[in-house]
């Protein structure tokens, strides 16, 4: 292939202020290759030049024959599935089994003596599940007063966050209706505007104790402007925290530099630690001496004197003081295997590929499935995730003219792993660690078949 056609993803200079960037790269590269941007030739070329393509080999990609909903009359049973569900559960790193076997073997051979060979002190502290960590942090950061007693969150927050906030308010004997301040998209819109978030902070901030938002919104895939929200909230005297379940391992995060007060995340989505994997939590170092845990466990005691067993608390500063119990080593092994893969690259490189990979998906959806008002019978797909690359991660949330449940069922039959969220959305997430440009191209072709079958089934049902 001629050198003039080579597009090294790691060499691309991205202008993150423009959502046109992926389109420009795709169209220019296709022009150099002498093909249409929708041609499979472009996908294969982008994969060939992808300097992160070797990371795909670090994961188990399920075969379509092993996915229960698959109809083997519609697919090649030996083909790998198209796995676009990393926003729900990441794929298994191949080293997980080896690390689990190693830990089990050490437990079998050494018993309690193996208990003391744990993670190095410079490694990230892990604990509990996401919602447990959120509760522990809220118990310390949410101290309502007669004038500052509200918690601000998005109206469509993930149910766990919603319930956690409700219960924290109830724990303090507060009226949920008055104290749970929820921000909603404008009428007829699906995502929140940053100006509306900043406006409600400005208007209500003096009565808000804690602002709790997603990093990336689970339903729409919207990436919030974390530094601007943090700055605005803190200027009004609020603590600002984020649920990073859909952001960790997906987008670049600079929590310390941004001054975020606290955050928590799970590790089984983009961090690939397996269902129920250990969660993580963060508290800015500026609070290390002033914000104390409301609930104490032995694991929060300083390590140097922890085993003296004197029952005289020497609390570890910052987030380490919030740890309650010894982390389960089998869960640590699974996360360790995934983080090793991340260690082979950088979030900057992954984000660079992610922007182009998701941009390619968006380009092809618009190319084939844009709404045609002159032809109302033509199936169309609407993307509700923001088009600006700085306002999204790798996930696109799609809404269909065809019945969503039927489309989802037809995709599953054809070996596509993605997920549906009520009331009407399909979430599709090409993950840069293990998804390819050819995955995206294959998905688009299969999507057309699924939509056609879903529409046909709906028409047949209407006639019967």
N, C-alpha and C positions, 0 to 999 in steps of 0.2 A: 504494500500500500504506500502510495506517495507520501512523503513527509508533510506536504502541504495539507493533507487530509487529517493529520493526526491531531486529536484533541485530548490532551492530558488533563483529566479532571483536577488533579492537584495543582496544575499550573494556571487554572482559570482565575481571572481577577473578577470577583463578583461585586457588583454594585447592588448592595442589599436594599437600597432605597427604591429600586424599581422592580415591579413584578414582571417587566418585559424581559428581564435578563435571560431566563431559561429559553424563552421563545427565540431570542436573537441567536443564542448558541446553537439551538437545534436547527434553525433554518440556515444559518451560515454553514454548519457542518454538513447538512444534507446537500447544500448547493455544491460544496467541495467534492462530495461523493458522487454528484450527478444523479441524485435521487430525490424523491418526494420525502418530506419529514415524516410522513406516515408509513413510509416503506420499512419493512423489516430490516433492510440493509443498514439503516441508521442505528437501530437498536443493537445489532450485532457489532457494529463498529464501536459504539460507545462502550459496550462490554469489553471488547478487545483492548481498548485504551484505558480502561478503569484500573487504576493502580491499587484499588482496594478489593479487587475481584477475588483474591486468594482468601479473604476472610470468610467467604461463603463456605469454603471447605471445612471451616471450624465448627459447623453446625449440622445437625441431622435435619434434612429436608424430608418431610413425610412423602411417601408415595401415594398416588391417588387411590390405589387399591386398598390402602389401609385406613382411608377416611370413611367412616360409616355411612354418610349420606350419598356417597358417590354411586352413580349409575354407570356400570362398566360397559354398557352398550354405547355410551356416549364418549368414552375416553380410552386412552391407552393405559392399561392398568399398571404398566411398569414406568410410567412417566412420573416425574416429581410433581407434586401439587404446586399451585401458585399460592404461596403463603403470604397473605396481606393482613394478617391478624396480630402482628407484633404489638399493636397498641392495646391488645387485650391480654395476650400471653405470648411472650417471646419464645423462639425455638430453643431446643436443648443444645447447649454446647457439647461437642463430642467428648471433651475431657471430664464432664461431670461424673460419669460412671467410674472412671479411673480414680478420681479424687475421693469419691464415696467409698470405693473398694479399699483404698489406701487407709482411710479413716477407720472403717470397720475392722480392717486387719490389725491396725494399731490398737484399737479398743480390745479386740480379741486377745492379742498377745501381751499387751502391757497393762490392761485394766486401768486403774486409777493413775498409774504413772504416765499414761498417755494424755491425761487430762491437762497437764501443765505445758504441753507443746502447742500453744495457741497462736493467734495472729500477732504480728509484730506491732509495737506500739505506734509506729508511724502509719499504720493502716487505718482505714476509716472505721469508726465505731458503728456497730449495727445493733439494732434492738427491736424487738416486738414486731407488730404489724403497723401499717400506716395509721389506722384510726386510733390505736392505742397511743402511738406517739403524739398524734394530734391532741388527744385528750390530756396527756401529761403536760404538753406545752401550753395548752389553753388554761389549764389550772393555774399556771404561773403567770402567764401574760394577761389573762383576763381578770382584772381586779376592779369591778365596777364601783363607781362612786355615784352620788346623787346627780352629778352633772355629766358624767361620762360613763355610759352604761350600755351602749349599743354595739352590736357586731355587724359589720357590713360584709355581705357575700353576694355572689351572683345568684339570680333566681333559679337558674337551671344547674346549680352546683351538683356534683355527684351526690347521690343520696346519703352516703356515709358522712360527708362533710355537713350536709344539711342537718342530719340527725345529731351529729356531734355538737353543732352550734346550739340547736334546740335544747339538748340536755344540759349543756353548760349554763345556759340562761336559766333553766329550771332549777339547776343546782344552787343558784344564787337567789332563788325565789322571785325571779323577774318575769314579767309578762312577755311571752314570746312574740306576740303580735306587735307590741310596741318597741321591742328591743332588737328584733331580728330585722335588720334593714337590708332589703334585697333589691338589687339593681337588675332591671330587665332591658332587653333590646327594645329599640323603638318599634312602634307598630308597623307590621309588615316586614320587619328585618329579623334576621336569625342570629346575628352576632352583636356584641357590644361595641360601641364606639368609644375610643379612648377619651374623647372630649366629654362624653357623658359620665364616664367613671370619674374623671378629674372634677367634673362639675358637682357630682353628688358628694365627693370628698370635701370640696370647698364649702358646700352649703351645710352639710351635716357633720363635718369632721369634729367640731367642738364637743359633740355628744357621743362620738364613736370611740370606744376603747380599743377595739381590735378590727383590723381589716383582714379578711381571709378570702383570698381568691385562688383560682387554679393558676398554674403556670401555663399549661395548655388545656383548654376546655375540652372535656372528654367527649362531648356530643358533637360540637361543631368543628373541633380541631383548631380553634382560634388560639394563637399564642399572644398572651397579654404583654404589654410593655411594662415589664417588672420594674426596671429602674425608675421610670416616671411615676408609676403608681406608688412605689416605696417613698420616693422623695415627697410627693404630694401629701401622702398620709402622715409622714413624720413631721412635716411642717405644721400640720394641724394637731400634733401631739398624740397621734395614734400609733400603736404598735402595728406593724405590717408583716403578715405571714403568708406563705404560699403552700398549697398542696401541689407538689411537683410530680405526681404519679405519672402524668403523660408528658412530662418535660425531661425528667432525668434520663439520660442516654439518648435523647431525641434532639435536643437543641443545646447550644452553648449556654452555660449558666455561670455567672460570676457573682455569687451571692454576697461574698465579703465586700467586693468592690462596690456593689450596688447598695450596700448597707442594709440589706434585708434583715429584719429582726429575728425571724424564725422560719423554718420550713421543714417539711417532712415528705417522704416519698416511699413508694413500694419499689420492689426490685424485680418483679416478675413480668413486667411489660417489656420495655426497651432494654432493660438490664438482664433479662433472660435467666433468672434464677429459679424458675419453676413456680407453679402455683403455690401460694402461701409462703413464698420466700421471705427472707428477712427484710425488714424495712429500714430506712435510714432517717436520721433527724439532724437538724442543724440549728444552732443558735449563734448569732454573731458574737465575736469575742468581746465586744464592748459591753455585753451583758454578763460576762463570765463571773463577775464578782457580785452582781446585783440581783440577777434573776435566779432564784433558787427553786428546786423542785418541790412541789407540794407533797408528793409521795416519795418516800425514800426506800431504796433497796440496797442490799449488801454490795451489789456490783457498782453502785455509785460511790462507794468509799474509795479513797486514794489507794492505788495498787500497792505502794510501798508498805503500808501498814494494814492492809486489808486482812491478812492472815494472822495478825496478832489476836484477833477475836476478842477485843477488849470492850466491845459495844460502846465505844466512844467515837462518834462519827467524825471522820475527817473527809468532808465532802470534796469530791473531784470538782474542779471549776468547770463552768460552762455545760455543754451538752453531756459530757461524760458523767456528770453528777445525776443526770436523769435516768441513767441505766439502772435497771432493777435486778436483772438476773443474768446468769451466764448464757451467752447466745448459743443456740443449738448447733453443734459443730457440723452436722450433716447438712443443714441449711447454709452454713458458711461455705462448705465445700462447693455447693452448687453455684453460689454467687462468685466464689473465687475463680471457678472455671470460666465464667463469662467475663469477669473483669480482666482476666489474662488476655482475652481477645481484644478488648478495648485498649489494653496496653500495647498492642501491636500498631496502633494508629493514634490519632488525636481526634478530639471532638470537632476541631476546626475542619479536618479533612473529611470526617463523616458528614458534617453539616454541608460542606461544599458539594459532596456527591448527592446528599439528600435533596438539596434545593433543585438540582438538575433532574433527579429521578422523579420527584413529585411533580416538577414542572413538565416533564415529558408525559406523565399520566394526565395532567390537566390539559395539555395541548391536544392529545389524542381524543380525550372525551369531547372537547369542544369541536374538534375536527369532524367527528362522526355523529355526535349526539346533541348538538346545539338545537335549541327550539326553533322550529320553522313555522312561523305564524301563517304563512301561505299554505302550509300543508299540515293541518292540525292532527292528522292521523299518524304522522311520523313520530315514532318514539323519541323522547328526549330525556336527557339527564341534566339536572341542575346541581351545580356545586355550591354549597352554602359556606364552605370554608373560605376565609378571606383570600383574595387573589394576590395580595402583597406578600412577598416571601418573608418579610420580617414579621408578619403577623400569623405565621403558621409553622408547624413542624412538618413531619412527613405525611401526616394523615390528611386525606380529603374525605369530607362527608357529602354523600350524594343523595339526591332526592329524584324519584323517577316518575315519569308519566304513567308507566305500567304499575300494577299493584306490587308494592314493595315486598310483601311476603312471598309472592310468587317468583319475583326476580331472585330473591335470596335463595329460595329452594332450588331454582334452576341452576344458579351458580354453584351451589353445593353439589348438585348432581354431576357437574362437570369438573369437579376437583379444585374448586376455588375456596380458599379459606379466608373469609373476611367476617364481619359481623354486622348484624342488624340491631338498631336501637329504636325502640318505640319513641314517637309514634310513626315515623316515616323515613328514617334515615338508614343508609348503608355506610358503614365506616370502612375505608380502604386505606391501608398504610403500607406503602413500599419502604421497607427498612434498609438503610444503606449497608448494614453489616452483612446481610445475607440475601437481599433481593437484587435482581439484575434488571437491566433495561429490556432484555428479552422477556422477562416475566411480565413487565408492563405491556409490551406489545401483544403477547399471548392473551393477557387478561382482556384487552380491548376487543379482540376477536371473539372471545368466548362470551363477553358481555353482550354483544349483539345477538348471539344465538339465544342467550338466556332471556333477553328482553322480548324477542320474537315469540319464544315459547310461552312466556308469561302472558303476553297480550293475547295470544291464540287461545290459551286456556280460559282467560277472562271472557273472551268473545263467545266461546263455546258454552260457558256457564250462563251467560246472559241469554243465549238462544234456547237453552234447555228448560 
